[in-house]
Amino acid sequence: MEFKPDCRECPRLAKFLDTVKDKNPNYFCKPVPAFGVSNPKLLIVGLAPGMHGANKTGRPFTGDFAGILLYQTLFKFGFSSEAVSISVDDSLSLIDTRITNAVKCLPPENKPKTTEILQCNKFLSHEIRCIPDKVIILSLGKIAHDAILMALNLKKSHYKFSHGARHELSSEQILYDSYHCSKYNTQTKRLTVDMFENIFLNIKKEMEK
């Protein structure tokens, strides 16, 4: 199903967005659309909008800590025109890349329920099926990894998540896994800059084959 910018099909998320909007009238507080080119060579799938990031700005990974490392890395490897993503009104553009989330609305405590992931999966499925067959997909975290497999009707048991893993989903679709570039993961060193950049180095090599 095509993305619905006014979707309110998850009662808990819709109610939470209303509460956040009351406290922060200038925040976006709606389902966050994908950002980037329509025919990408690289599709990046995150978990969900951050409270003071995409939920505020209306663009994935824009305005919060997780976006700092992501956009710096995208710029370094030629996937972004700039290294810093500030707002939807800045001049940053993505190159051969599109960014979306498994869950389009901000969940309380950044933890969507299984039912909400399932409900939103039809949008991710539509997104993946509308892009070129020859594409590399990068999952940022296990929830995004599982949501991608669900969207493609693939069994989780056949594609185990681990940082740096490479999975052949079809003859032309490749899935790479990375730990999420969250503040928690980077501050605890579960994910380092070198670890994250190595994922993109492998993706660039993949594209050059």
Protein Blocks (a to p, Z undefined) as FASTA:
>chain_A
ZZdfkbckbmklmmmmmmmmmmmmmbgkiacddeddfbdfbdcddfbdcfklmmmnopah
ihiaklmmmmmmmmmnopafbfbdfbfkbmbdcehiacddfblbdcehhiacfklmmmmm
mmmmmmmmmpcfbdcdddedjklmmmmmmmnopafklmccdehiacdfblmbccdddddf
bfklmmnomacfklmmmmmmmmmmmmmZZ
